[in-house]
Amino acid sequence: MAGGTLNTPPRGNDLLYLLYMLGVTVQFNGVRVFKTILVAIDHPPAADRIIAAVQSLRLPHDSHIILAHVIAANDRSLDRAADQPQSQGGELIYGQIEAQLQSYQAQLSGSSQIEIVMGDPAEEILRLANIHSSELIVLGSRGLTGVARIVQQSVSSQIVADATCSVFVVKALPTYSDPKSLVSD
């Protein structure tokens, strides 16, 4: 994909403005403009931090945000109890996720849509980014380090490694198992 830089506000007859309107990545005053952003949302409170990060971006008025949630194929919350009707379990979970995404969608200005898919989180996020020709992926990090990052398969690390577009990872808040670790001697 081509790119260019504008040091003045775009005008209707500028070639770079035309490229921008055609979806070509352009920079205004040295700042990269992202028109299509895929925002991978998991569960609160991480989702709240991700939405706050997206709101802090200076996005053009015509940018489009895709709020995506991937239901992991191995998500045990989808297993249905024997005494439940077979269609109720999945529809209930889907409805809760959709309601959560709609509440985040209401907080965003501009154009947005919701995508809820099932599968491997990293693969599905990358697939959605490719389908929508996203120029930026925003997602959270669980804060895994060392061996845990490898054993528990860090989705954010895999996305950073495999994405064909820019990736913005919102770090998790640090967790402290020992309150004494917060106090210095």
C-alpha positions in Angstrom: 0.0 0.0 0.0 1.4 3.4 -0.9 1.8 6.2 1.5 2.5 10.0 1.5 2.8 12.9 3.8 0.8 16.1 3.9 2.2 19.1 5.9 -0.9 21.2 5.2 -4.6 20.4 5.7 -5.9 18.4 2.8 -7.8 20.2 0.0 -10.2 18.6 -2.4 -7.7 18.9 -5.3 -4.7 17.5 -3.6 -3.5 14.2 -4.9 -2.7 13.0 -1.4 -6.2 13.9 -0.3 -7.6 11.8 -3.1 -5.3 8.9 -2.1 -6.6 9.3 1.5 -10.2 9.2 0.3 -9.4 6.0 -1.6 -8.1 4.4 1.6 -4.4 4.7 0.9 -2.4 5.2 4.1 -1.5 8.9 4.4 0.2 11.0 7.0 -1.0 14.5 8.0 1.6 16.7 9.6 3.7 13.6 10.3 0.9 11.7 12.0 -0.3 8.5 10.5 -4.0 8.4 9.8 -5.8 5.1 10.4 -9.2 4.9 8.6 -10.1 1.3 9.5 -9.3 0.1 13.0 -10.1 -3.4 14.4 -10.5 -3.3 18.2 -10.4 -6.8 19.8 -12.5 -6.7 23.0 -12.3 -9.4 25.6 -13.8 -8.9 29.1 -13.9 -6.0 31.5 -11.9 -4.4 33.0 -9.3 -4.9 30.2 -12.0 -4.0 27.7 -12.6 -0.6 29.5 -8.9 0.1 29.1 -8.9 -0.8 25.4 -11.9 1.5 24.7 -10.2 4.3 26.6 -7.1 3.9 24.5 -9.1 4.0 21.3 -10.9 7.1 22.5 -7.5 8.7 23.1 -6.4 8.3 19.5 -6.9 11.2 17.2 -8.9 9.6 14.4 -10.3 11.2 11.3 -14.0 11.8 11.3 -14.5 9.2 8.6 -12.6 6.4 10.3 -14.4 3.1 10.8 -14.0 1.0 13.9 -14.8 -2.7 14.1 -15.4 -4.0 17.6 -14.6 -7.7 17.6 -14.9 -10.4 20.2 -13.7 -13.9 19.6 -15.3 -16.7 21.5 -12.5 -19.2 22.0 -13.3 -22.6 20.4 -12.4 -24.2 23.8 -14.5 -21.8 25.9 -16.2 -24.0 28.5 -18.8 -21.3 29.2 -20.5 -22.5 25.9 -20.9 -26.1 27.2 -24.5 -26.6 27.8 -26.0 -28.3 30.9 -28.0 -31.4 30.2 -31.1 -29.8 31.5 -30.9 -26.7 29.3 -32.4 -26.5 25.9 -29.6 -26.9 23.4 -30.0 -23.5 21.7 -30.2 -21.5 24.9 -26.6 -21.7 26.1 -24.9 -20.3 23.1 -27.5 -17.7 22.4 -27.3 -16.4 26.0 -23.5 -16.0 25.8 -23.7 -14.4 22.4 -26.4 -12.0 23.6 -24.3 -11.0 26.6 -21.3 -10.4 24.4 -23.3 -8.4 21.9 -24.8 -6.2 24.6 -21.3 -5.5 26.0 -20.0 -4.6 22.6 -23.0 -2.4 21.9 -22.4 -0.5 25.1 -18.8 0.1 24.0 -20.0 1.1 20.5 -22.2 3.8 22.0 -19.1 5.4 23.6 -17.4 5.8 20.2 -17.9 8.7 17.8 -18.1 7.9 14.1 -18.8 4.8 12.2 -18.5 1.4 13.9 -19.7 -2.2 13.6 -19.7 -5.3 15.7 -18.2 -8.7 14.8 -18.6 -11.8 17.1 -16.8 -14.9 15.8 -15.8 -18.3 17.2 -12.4 -19.9 16.9 -8.7 -19.4 17.8 -8.5 -15.8 19.1 -5.2 -14.9 17.3 -6.3 -16.5 14.0 -9.7 -14.9 14.0 -8.4 -11.4 14.9 -5.9 -11.6 12.0 -8.6 -12.9 9.7 -11.0 -10.1 10.6 -8.2 -7.5 10.2 -7.6 -8.9 6.7 -11.3 -9.0 5.7 -11.8 -5.4 6.7 -8.4 -4.2 5.4 -7.7 -2.8 8.8 -4.8 -0.4 9.1 -4.6 -0.8 12.9 -5.4 -3.5 15.4 -6.0 -2.5 19.0 -6.0 -5.3 21.6 -5.2 -5.9 25.2 -2.4 -7.9 26.9 -2.9 -10.1 29.9 0.6 -9.2 31.1 2.1 -12.7 30.6 5.8 -12.9 30.9 8.5 -15.5 30.5 7.5 -19.1 30.3 3.8 -18.3 30.9 3.8 -16.2 27.7 4.9 -19.3 25.8 2.9 -21.9 27.6 -0.4 -20.0 27.7 0.1 -18.7 24.1 0.0 -14.9 24.3 -2.5 -13.8 21.7 -1.1 -10.2 21.7 2.4 -11.6 20.9 1.1 -13.7 18.1 -0.8 -10.8 16.6 2.2 -8.5 16.8 4.3 -11.1 15.1 1.8 -12.0 12.3 -0.2 -8.9 11.6 0.2 -7.2 8.2 -0.8 -3.8 9.7 0.2 -1.8 12.8 -0.8 -3.1 16.2 -1.5 -1.2 19.4 -1.2 -3.3 22.5 -2.9 -2.0 25.6 -0.9 -3.4 28.6 -2.7 -4.9 31.5 -2.5 -3.2 34.9 0.2 -4.8 37.1 -1.1 -7.3 39.6 0.6 -7.6 43.0 0.1 -10.9 44.9 2.0 -9.5 47.9 0.8 -6.1 49.2 4.2 -5.7 50.9 5.8 -5.6 47.4 4.2 -2.2 47.0 6.0 -0.7 49.9 9.7 0.2 49.5 12.1 -0.1 52.4 
